[in-house]
Amino acid sequence: MTIQWFPGHMAKAKREVVEKLRLVDFVIELVDARVPLSSQNPMLKEILQHKSKITLMMKSDLADPRVTDQWLFYFKEREVPAIAVNVNNKQDIKRVIQLAKEQAQIKLDKLKAKGIQSRAARAMIIGIPNVGKSTLINRLANKKIAKTGDKPGVTKQQLWIKVKKDFELLDTPGILWPKFEEEAVGYRLAAIGTIKDQLLPMQDIVAFVINYMKVHYPNNLKKRYNLSQDTEDMWDIFVTIGKQRGALESGGKVNFSKVSKIFIQDLRSGRLGNISLEAPGEKLNDKEKDVGLD
């Protein structure tokens, strides 16, 4: 199955990004630390062309630190400056500012060599919906400027923000690409809340994450739901979780929709532990791909 969608406001946002790109010295790309590759917009390669960029792995406090280190090495090998960021950690915010200043200095030095007067560095901040752009901007500016929320699509227009005297940021709406060629990418993004929950079958998304966790994080499932690694049938797994968490209808029947909502809330809030849903060079096996509830 190829997942396709491309709302009109995202097509408009893409055009505006292309138009404004010439105004900035470099790009700050935000990805989700739990799915760094899946949350990279492949359209950016075409859009950015030769513009330099830094990568911020957001929500690192929810990701598996061991896997995050692997991703940092992955970006380093490709000569992309990258750091893991928890927006509630003041030291991380200082590291973002320092990395941005270092990246900007490259362009400013070139301008100085041409006799162009020094000015504040300019950066465009870009990423998929619900990756944490607005919260990061508020932390960088040290005041509430951008709207924040736990639903994708909060930022609707581009906005310039001054970060002290160091540099200026151009915020942009979150942009997804027209279709996900790989089904797993759509499932991962839906699981972390990038795609609105109504657009994809939530039970399939939960089944995908459970299969992944059974291979990579079985102890987390056992600790939260007392779920045995030997339980193979997805129907039985949903029933077990439903009974553990009280997702029941009259007569004691498990409500699978409630189970899905509970599981997704546990995943996104970190109650399932620090979990990453992909690692560098990783290929899903057949068991992880199977999301059937038949």
For each residue, the residues with C-beta under 8 A, 3 or more apart:
1: 183
2: 179 180 181 183
3: 179 180 183 185 186 200
4: 178 179 180
5: 176 178 179 195 199
6: 10 11 176 177 178 179
7: 10 11
8: 11 12
9: 12 13 153 156 173
10: 6 7 13 14 173 174 175 176
11: 6 7 8 14 15
12: 8 9 15 16
13: 9 10 16 17 172 173 174 175
14: 10 11 17 18 43 47 175
15: 11 12 18 19
16: 12 13 19 20 158 172
17: 13 14 20 21 47 124 126 172 175
18: 14 15 21 47
19: 15 16 22
20: 16 17 23 24 124 158 170 172
21: 17 18 24 27 47 48 51 124
22: 19
23: 20 122 124 170
24: 20 21 27 51 122 123 124 170
25: 52 103 104 107 108 121 122 123
26: 51 52 53 54 100 103 104 106 107 121 123 124
27: 21 24 44 48 51 52 53 54 123 124 125 126
28: 53 54 56 100 123 124 125 126 169
29: 40 44 53 54 55 56 126 127
30: 55 56 58 125 126 127 128 131 132 133 136
31: 35 36 37 39 40 55 56 57 58 127 128 131
32: 35 36 39 57 58 59 128 131 132 192 194
33: 36 57 58 59 60 62 63 68 71 84 85 276
34: 59 62 63 64 188 192 275 276 277 278
35: 31 32 38 39 188 189 192 276 277 278
36: 31 32 33 39 40 55 57 71 74 278
37: 31 40 278 280
38: 35 184 185 188 189 277 278
39: 31 32 35 36 127 128 131 188 189 192 194
40: 29 31 36 37 44
41: 44 126 127 128 175 176 177
42: 45 177
43: 14 46 47 175 177
44: 27 29 40 41 47 48 126
45: 42 48
46: 43 49
47: 14 17 18 21 43 44
48: 21 27 44 45 51 53
49: 46
50:
51: 21 24 26 27 48
52: 25 26 27 103 106 107
53: 26 27 28 29 48 80
54: 26 27 28 29 80 81 82 83 99 100 103
55: 29 30 31 36 75 80 81 82
56: 28 29 30 31 82 83 85 96 136
57: 31 32 33 36 60 63 68 71 72 82 83 84 85
58: 30 31 32 33 85 87 127 131 132 136
59: 32 33 34 62 63 85 86 131 132
60: 33 57 63 65 68 84 85 86 92
61: 86 88 89 270 274
62: 33 34 59 268 270 274 275
63: 33 34 57 59 60 67 68 84 274 275 276
64: 34 67 68 274 275 276
65: 60 68 69 274
66: 69 70
67: 63 64 70 71 276 279
68: 33 57 60 63 64 65 71 72 84 276
69: 65 66 72 73
70: 66 67 73 74 279 280
71: 33 36 57 67 68 74 75 82 279 280
72: 57 68 69 75 76 82 83 84
73: 69 70 76 77 280
74: 36 70 71 77 78 280
75: 55 71 72 78 80 81 82
76: 72 73 79 80 82
77: 73 74
78: 74 75
79: 76
80: 53 54 55 75 76
81: 54 55 75 99 102 103
82: 54 55 56 57 71 72 75 76
83: 54 56 57 72 92 95 96 99
84: 33 57 60 63 68 72 92
85: 33 56 57 58 59 60 89 92 93 95 96 136
86: 59 60 61 89 92
87: 58 92 93 132 135 136 139
88: 61
89: 61 85 86 92 93
90: 93 94
91: 94 95
92: 60 83 84 85 86 87 89 95 96
93: 85 87 89 90 96 97 136 139 140
94: 90 91 97 98
95: 83 85 91 92 98 99
96: 56 83 85 92 93 99 100 136 140
97: 93 94 100 101 140 163 164 166
98: 94 95 101 102
99: 54 81 83 95 96 102 103
100: 26 28 54 96 97 103 104 121 123 166 167
101: 97 98 104 105 121 166 167
102: 81 98 99 105 106
103: 25 26 52 54 81 99 100 106 107 123
104: 25 26 100 101 107 108 121 122 123 167
105: 101 102 108 109 121
106: 26 52 102 103 109 110
107: 25 26 52 103 104 110 111 121
108: 25 104 105 111 112 118 119 121
109: 105 106 112 113
110: 106 107 113 114
111: 107 108 114 116 118 119
112: 108 109 115 116 118
113: 109 110
114: 110 111
115: 112
116: 111 112
117:
118: 108 111 112
119: 108 111
120: 162 165 166 167 168
121: 25 26 100 101 104 105 107 108 166 167 168
122: 23 24 25 104 167 168 169 170
123: 24 25 26 27 28 100 103 104 167 168 169 170
124: 17 20 21 23 24 26 27 28 169 170 172
125: 27 28 30 133 136 137 169 170 171 172
126: 17 27 28 29 30 41 44 133 172 175
127: 29 30 31 39 41 58 131 132 133 174 175
128: 30 31 32 39 41 131 152 174 175 176 189 194
129: 152 153 154 173 174 175 176 194 195
130: 150 151 152 153 154 174 192 193 194
131: 30 31 32 39 58 59 127 128 174 194
132: 30 32 58 59 87 127 135 136
133: 30 125 126 127 136 137 146 155 171 174
134: 137 138 146 147 148 149 154 155 171
135: 87 132 138 139 146 148
136: 30 56 58 85 87 93 96 125 132 133 139 140
137: 125 133 134 140 141 145 146 161 169 171
138: 134 135 141 143 144 145 146 148
139: 87 93 135 136 142
140: 93 96 97 136 137 161 163 169
141: 137 138 145 161 162 163
142: 139 164
143: 138
144: 138
145: 137 138 141 159 161
146: 133 134 135 137 138 155 159 161 171
147: 134 154 155
148: 134 135 138 154
149: 134 154
150: 130 193
151: 130 154 193 196
152: 128 129 130 174 193 194 195 196
153: 9 129 130 156 173 174 196
154: 129 130 134 147 148 149 151
155: 133 134 146 147 159 171 172 173 174
156: 9 153 173
157: 173
158: 16 20 170 171 172 173
159: 145 146 155 170 171
160: 168 169 170 171
161: 137 140 141 145 146 168 169 170 171
162: 120 141 168 169
163: 97 140 141 166 167 168 169
164: 97 142
165: 120
166: 97 100 101 120 121 163
167: 100 101 104 120 121 122 123 163
168: 120 121 122 123 160 161 162 163
169: 28 122 123 124 125 137 140 160 161 162 163
170: 20 23 24 122 123 124 125 158 159 160 161
171: 125 133 134 137 146 155 158 159 160 161
172: 13 16 17 20 124 125 126 155 158 175
173: 9 10 13 129 153 155 156 157 158
174: 10 13 127 128 129 130 131 133 152 153 155 194
175: 10 13 14 17 41 43 126 127 128 129 172
176: 5 6 10 41 128 129 189 194 195
177: 6 41 42 43 180
178: 4 5 6
179: 2 3 4 5 6
180: 2 3 4 177 183 185 186 189
181: 2 185
182: 185 186
183: 1 2 3 180 186 187
184: 38 187 188 208 278 284 289
185: 3 38 180 181 182 188 189
186: 3 180 182 183 189 190 195 200
187: 183 184 190 191 200 204 205 208 209 291
188: 34 35 38 39 184 185 191 192 277 278
189: 35 38 39 128 176 180 185 186 192 194 195
190: 186 187 193 194 195 197 199 200 202 205
191: 187 188 205 206 208 209 264 267 277
192: 32 34 35 39 130 188 189 267 268 277
193: 130 150 151 152 190 197 268
194: 32 39 128 129 130 131 152 174 176 189 190
195: 5 129 152 176 186 189 190 199 200
196: 151 152 153 199
197: 190 193 200 202 264
198:
199: 5 190 195 196
200: 3 186 187 190 195 197 204 205
201: 204 205
202: 190 197 205 206 257 260 261 264
203: 206 207 238 256 257 260 293
204: 187 200 201 207 208 291 293
205: 187 190 191 200 201 202 208 209 260 264 291
206: 191 202 203 209 210 238 259 260 263 264
207: 203 204 210 211 234 290 291 292 293
208: 184 187 191 204 205 211 212 288 291
209: 187 191 205 206 212 213 263 267 277
210: 206 207 213 214 221 234 237 263
211: 207 208 214 215 234 287 288 289 290 291
212: 208 209 215 216 217 277 284 288
213: 209 210 216 217 218 220 221 272 275
214: 210 211 218 221 229 287
215: 211 212 218 285 287 288
216: 212 213
217: 212 213 220 221 272 273 275
218: 213 214 215 221 222 229
219: 222 223
220: 213 217 223 224 272 273 275
221: 210 213 214 217 218 224 225 227 229 272
222: 218 219 225 226 227 228 229
223: 219 220 273
224: 220 221 227 266 271 272 273
225: 221 222 240 241 244 245
226: 222 240 244
227: 221 222 224 231 237 240 241
228: 222 231
229: 214 218 221 222
230:
231: 227 228 236 237 240
232: 236
233: 236 237
234: 207 210 211 237 238 290 291 292 293
235: 238 239 293 294
236: 231 232 233 239 240
237: 210 227 231 233 234 240 241
238: 203 206 234 235 241 242 254 256 259 293
239: 235 236 242 243 254
240: 225 226 227 231 236 237 243 244
241: 225 227 237 238 244 245 247 259 262 263
242: 238 239 245 246 247 248 254 255 256 258 259
243: 239 240 246 248 254
244: 225 226 240 241
245: 225 241 242 259 262
246: 242 243
247: 241 242 254 255 258 259 262
248: 242 243 252 253 254 255
249: 252 253 254 255
250: 253
251:
252: 248 249
253: 248 249 250
254: 238 239 242 243 247 248 249 259
255: 242 247 248 249 258 259
256: 203 238 242 259 260 293
257: 202 203 260 261
258: 242 247 255 261 262
259: 206 238 241 242 245 247 254 255 256 262 263
260: 202 203 205 206 256 257 263 264
261: 202 257 258 264 265
262: 241 245 247 258 259 265 266
263: 206 209 210 241 259 260 266 267
264: 191 197 202 205 206 260 261 267 268
265: 261 262 268 269 271
266: 224 262 263 269 271 272
267: 191 192 209 263 264 271 272 275
268: 62 192 193 264 265
269: 265 266
270: 61 62 273 274
271: 224 265 266 267
272: 213 217 220 221 224 266 267 275
273: 217 220 223 224 270
274: 61 62 63 64 65 270
275: 34 62 63 64 213 217 220 267 272
276: 33 34 35 63 64 67 68 279
277: 34 35 38 188 191 192 209 212
278: 34 35 36 37 38 184 188 282
279: 67 70 71 276 282
280: 37 70 71 73 74
281:
282: 278 279
283:
284: 184 212 288 289
285: 215 288 289
286: 289 290
287: 211 214 215 290
288: 208 211 212 215 284 285
289: 184 211 284 285 286
290: 207 211 234 286 287
291: 187 204 205 207 208 211 234
292: 207 234
293: 203 204 207 234 235 238 256
294: 235
